[in-house]
Amino acid sequence: MQSLQNILYTVSLQSVVGTTAIDVAGLTIDSRLVQKDFVFIAIKGEKSDGHQFISKAIELGATVIVCEKLPTEKNEQLTYIEVENTAATAPIMAHNFYQQPSAKIKLVGVTGTNGKTTIATVLFKLYSQLGYKCGLISTVQNQIAQQIIPATHTTPDAISLNALLARMVAENCTHVFMECSSHAIHQHRIGALQFAAGIFSNITHDHLDYHKTFDEYIRVKKSFFDHLPSNAFAITNLDDKRGTVMLQNTSAQKITYSLKSPADYKGKILDNSLNGLHMMINDTEVHLRMIGEFNAYNMMAVFATAICLGEEKENVLTALSIMTGAEGRFDYVVNHSGVVGIVDYAHTPDALENVLSTIKKLRKGHEQIITVVGCGGDRDKTKRPIMAKVASELSDKIILTSDNPRTEDAAQILKDMEEGLNSASKRKSLSILDRKEAIKTAVMMANKEDIILVAGKGHEKYQDINCVKHPFDDKKILEELLQSNH
């Protein structure tokens, strides 16, 4: 049990009905999870309004209701707390309830359109290799040392997040590396957390279904850096045209990394092949197992962060030389006849262009690039024709297919993608609705040493069709088909 008065520390209260001199057993924003003596925080979400479930929360045992508008009928035995914004209040209360866990660890947040998962995952692997006990909070999975906890969102809700951080503190983690999505920043899910460092990777056309305009998307990402404390590091990619914008108003120590310009941490690619990257990082040569220019940027972000947090350059570069990336990020398989299969999460035009440009640079010349790609339903529709256009411009053959159609008609999504193809592109493209059939067709079309890219889903182990998640694993299917067909 925790004192309600302590949990309300630094919360701006508009009005209180009842007493705050009581103890509570827990907090939740989901009325279905309420237990005896819980605080229920009513949040207006995208799809439902928690204020409509106050009576249900009381039935299940809530003794404290936090809301933006007091109910007309009140129970005299309960405490009602009115605040201006419950979404912004929840993280403060959660941070207090769980004894401010982020203050007891070095918490590093990674934001940007592409690279978040790889940067967070490699930092986690690096610090584990250096002998620290670490936590990871990412799209692929949450992890405490070697213990894996499946992830549902890039960033959990504020209460789950603080509970997870408290668990990491209890299990003696010293560092936690976390992806911070724009949704999570905007919805205050990471509010009240104390970061030791924030990293900006890059920003491109993504999540406009949620943020509506690109300027809004940039503003949300920037707000993460605006709120960093003065003793934190704000680490940015100088080669992204918005890299410096991110740090305009931060009070944190500004740190830059680059492959093209003078920066605090400067990298140069000496060689880039399917065997990995040969780089110069701050005047030291290093061989990395990661592939592609985008991973060179990811490694620069990791290197800069580790040095800022006090690690020795030689130790960091030695450990990085044996690191592999995150699952489903430029994940490749080679079969005995030399056909190369690559699975990548690229689900934005920019990410797809990055991956395909990398593949083009890696090929010796005669190999065909066959790309299998789709677009998710209930997401930004404007990127669909662009995805098809990018795929057709950088591939020899393309197969458009379903991704996660969610509640949309998968055939209509394909039609939206086809709008991006001109007559020449259409001649080298196929549309196959069934994703497994599309991958199978690509494998059957491939000759020795050709390269097949299956893009869009990466690490995901399901396909979301009409809100039902059907088992589906791009890499497993590609491996099986390559073995049986070549």
N, C-alpha and C positions, 0 to 999 in steps of 0.2 A: 504493500500500500504506500502511496505517496501523498504528501500534503497538497491539496488543491492550490493553496496560496503560493507554494514554491513553484508549482507547474505554471502558474500565471505570471511568473517573474518576467518583466519587460513587455508583457502583452498590454496593448492599449485598449482599455475597457470603455464601452459607451454607457452601459448600465448593467447592474447586477440585481437579480431578484432572488432572495434566499441567502444562505451563508456560504462563504468561501472557506470557513474554518472546519473543513472536513477532509477525510482521506479518501482517495479513489484507487481502484484496482487496475485500471487500464484506460487507454484511449482508443477510439476508432472513428473512421469517417464512413464506415460501412455498417449500416443499421443491422445487417444480418449477423455481424460479428460481436454485437453488444453482449456483455455478460454483467453479472451483478456488480453494482458499484462502479460502473464504467462512466467515462465522459464520452458523450456522443457529439462530434463536431459536424454540423450540417453544412455541407459544401454544395454550391451550385455547380454541377459538372456540365460537360457538353451534352450528355444524353439524359441525365436525371438531376433532380434537385433534392439534396438531402433534407431540406426543410419539410418535404412531403412525408418523410419517414420518422419524424420526431416521435409521434405517438407509438409507432412500432418499437423504437429504441427504448422508450419508457417501459413498455410491456415486457421487454427482455431484461430489464433491470438497470437501465441507465439512471444515475442519480444527478448527473450534471449535463445540461444541454448548452452547447455553445452555438450561437446562431447570429444571423445578420438582422433578423426581424423576430422580435419576441412573439410567441404564439398568443392568441387572444385568451385561450383557456390555459390556466397554469395549475400545476399540482403543488400544493403548499409544502409538501415534503421534499421537493426537488430544488435544485439551484439552476437558475437560467442566467446565462452570461451573453450579453449582446456586444458584438464587435463589428467594426466596419467591413472587414474582409476575412471570412473564415478560412479561405484557402491560404492566406498569408499568416493567419494565427496558428494553424495546425502545426507547421514545422517548429515554431517557437515552443509551443506546449510539448511537442514530442521530444525536442532537444532537452528541455528541462526535465521531463518525466524520466528519460533514460540517462540522466546525470551528465548531460553535455558530452557525449562520447567523442565527437570530432575534435574536442580540445585536448584529448588524451592520446591522439595519434597524429602522424603526419598524413593528412588527407590531400590527395592530388586529384584535381578535376580536369577532364579532357573534353573540350568542346570543338565543334567544327562539323562540316558536312561529311567529309570522308576522313578515314584514318583513326577515328576515335577508338575503335575496338582494338586495332593493332597496337596503337601507342599504349593504351591501358594494359593490354595483355603482356606486351613485351616488358613494360616497366615491372609488372608483377613477377614475371619470370626472372628478370634481371635481379631484382632485390631478393628474391628467393635464392637465386644462385649465389648472391653475395652474403647469404647467411641470415637474412632477416625473416621474421614470420610476418606474412603479408595477407591483406585482403584484396579481392578483386570484385568490382561491381560493373558488369558489362552486358551488352546485348546477348552474347553467347551464353554466359553463365556467371553466377556469383560464386566466389570461392574463398574459403578460409584455409590458408596453407594448401594441403592436398585434398581437402574436403569440398566437394562440389555441390552447390545449391542451385537448381535450375532457375533461369531468369524468365520473367514474363514480359517486362518492359525494359527499355534501355535503362531507365532510372525508376526504382520503385517509388510508391507514394511516400510522403514525408514520415508517416508513422512507421511503416515497414522499414524504411531506410534507417531511421534512428535506432530501431530495434536491432537491425542487422549490424550497424556500427557498434552498438553496445555489446553485441555478442562477440564481435571481432576484438573489442577491447578486453572483454572477459577472458578470451582465449589468447591474450598476450600478443596481439598483432601490434607492430610498431608503425607500419605504413599501410595505407589503403589507396588503391588506384581505381578511379571511378569515371565512367562515361557520364557526361552531363548533356543530355539532349536538349534541344531548344524547347520542346514541349515541357520538360521538367523544370527548366528555368522559368518559363512563362507561368506555369501552374504553381510556382513557389515550392515545388517538392524539395529543392535543395536549400530553401531559405533557412537561416539561422546556423547553418553549418560553417565551421571555421576551417578554411582551406590553407594549407601550407604553400600550395602552388596551383596555378591555373594554366592550362596549355591550349593555345588556339592552333588548329591544323590548317584549315582552309574553309572557304564558304562558297557554295554553289547552289544551283537551282534545286531546292528540295523542300518538302513539307509546305508548299504554298497552299495546299489544301487546308492546312491548319492556320498558317500565319497570314494568308491572303495576299500580302505584298512582300517583295524581296526586302524593301527597307525595314519592314516590321521584323522580318526574320533576322536581319543584321542587328537591329536594335536590341532584340531579345538576347542574342549571343553576346553582344557587347555588355549588357547589364550584368552578366556573370563576372566580368573583369572589373566593372564599376564598383562592385561590392566586396572585392578582395581586400583584406586588411593590409596595413602598411608593411607588416613584417613578412608578407607572402611574396612569392615570385609570380609575375605575369609573363609567360613565355609565349612568343608569337612567331609565326612564319612570315618573315619579311618579304618573301617572294609572292605571297598572296596580296592582291592589290588592296585588300581590306585589313591586312595584318596590323598595320599601324593604327587604323581606326579603332580596332578593338581595345587598344591600350590608351586611347586619348584621355580618358577621365579616371584611370585607375590610380589608386594611391600606393599600389604594390610596386615592388622593384621591377622595372621593365627589362626584359631579356629577349634578344632576337636570335633566330637561326636562319640560315639561308644556304642555297646552293649556287646562287647567282650574284649576290651582292655582299659587300663587306658587312659583317654582323658579329655579334658576340661569339656565336658558334658557327663556323664556316665549314661547309662540306663541299667536296668535288667528286663526281663520279669518274673514275679512271677506266672502268670496264663494267658492262652490264650484260650478263648472259643467263642462260637457264641454270648455270652453276652458281649464280649469286652475284653480289655486287662487290667490286673492288673499289674502295673509296679512300679519299684523303679526308680525315676529320681533324680539324685544328692542327694541321701539319703532321699528323700521324697516319701512316697507311694502315688500312684494316680490310680484311676480307669478311664479308657478311653472307650468310646463307639466304637472306631475303633477296627477292628479285624485283627489279623495276625502279624507275625514278620516284614513284609515289612512296615506295618503301624507303628510299634514301631520305626523303623528307621525314617519314615516320621515325627513322633511326636518329636523325638529327634532333628531333623533339625529345626523344628518350634520353639521348646523350646530354643535352642541355639541362634537362630536369635533374638527372642524377648528379651532375657536377654542382648545380645550384644547391642541391640538398646535402652537399658535403662529401660526395664519394670521390675516390681517386681516379683520375683519368685512365691510367693503365688498367686498373681493376675493371672499370666499366667497359672499355674496349675489348679486353680479353673475354669477358662474359658475353658481350654482344656478338662476338664472332661465332659463337655456337648457337645463337638463338634462332628459333623458327617463329613464324608469325602466328596469327590467330586462325582457328579453324574456319574454312570457307572463305578465306581471304587469299586470293591467288594460290589456291590449293591445287597442286597438279599431280597427275598420275601418268605414267608412261607404260604402254603395253609392249609386248615382245616384238611387234612389227614396227615399233617406233612411232605409232600414233600418240600424240601428246593430248591429254585431256586436262583442261583447267576449269575449276569451279570457283566462281567469285560472286560475292554479295552485291556487286555493282548493280544498283537499282536506280541510279540517277544518270542523266546524260553525261555529266562530267566524269563520274566514276567509270562508266562504260568506255568513254573515250580514253581515259587513263590506262585502263587494262588493255584495250585493243592496241593503243599506241605502243605500250610496253611489248606486247606480243610481236607487233610488226618489227620493232627494233631487234628482237631476239632471234627472229627467223633468218635463215641463211639465204633465202631468196625464192626457192621454188615451191616451198610448202604452201598449201592452201590454208586459209583461216576460215573455219566454219563456226558461225556464232548462233547459239540457241538463246533466245531472249524473250521475255514477256514483261508486262507491267501489272502492278497490283491494282485491284479494284478498290473503290472508296478512297482513292488518293488522288493527288494532283493530276488532272487529265491533260494539262497542257504539255506535260513532258512525254506523253505517249508517242506522238509522231516524231519528236526529236530523238527518242531512244532508237526508233526504227531507222531514222536517217543516219545517226551515228554508226549503228551496227552495219548498215549497208555500205557506207563510205569507207569503213576500215576493215571490212571482211570480204572474202571472195564469194562466200555463200552465206545466206542467213535463213534461219528458220524461226518465224514468229510463233509464239505459243502462249499458253496460259501461265500465270505466275500464281498469285493468291487472288483469285477473282473476288473473294469475300461476297458481298451481297449483289455485286454487279453481274451482268451477262458477259461471260468470258468471250463469246463471239463478237460482241460489240467492242470490247477492249481491243481485240485484234484489228477490227475495222478502223478504230481510232489510230492505232499504230501504223496501219497501211497508208494512212493519209500522208505520212512523212516520206513515202517512197515515190521517186519519179519512175518513168517507164523503164529506164536502164536498170534501176535498182530492183524493180519488180521481176525482171527476167532472171535475177539470181536469188530470188527469195521464194520461200514456201511458207504457208500458214498452216500449222497443224495444232489443233486445239488441245489434244491430249499431250501433256508435257513428256510423259515417258515415251510415247511414240515419236515425239519430236527429237528427243535425245537419241533414240534408236535409229532414226533416219539419218541423223548427223553421223553416227558411227558407221552406218552402212555406206555413206557417201565418201568417207575419209579413206585416203590412200596412205601409204607408208610416209611417215614423217609429217603428215598434215597435223594441224592444231585445231582441236575442238574447244571452244569456250562455251560453258553453260553458265549464263549470267542471271543475277537477280535474287537468288535465294540463299546462296552460300551455305552457312552452317545450319539453316533451318531443317528440321526433321519432319516437316508437315506441309500440306497444301491446304489453305483455308478456302473452302468452297461453301457458300451459304452459312457462314458462322460455324461450320463443322471442320475440325482440323483432321485431315486424312493423313496417315503416315506417308511421308515422301522425303527421300534423301538424295539430292542431286548427285553427290559424290559416289555414294554406294551404287546407285543405278548406273552411272557412267562407268565405274570400275567393272561391274558385272557385264555390261554390254560390250565393253572393249575386250574383255577376256573371252567372251563367247563368240564374237564376230571377227576377231583378228588373230 
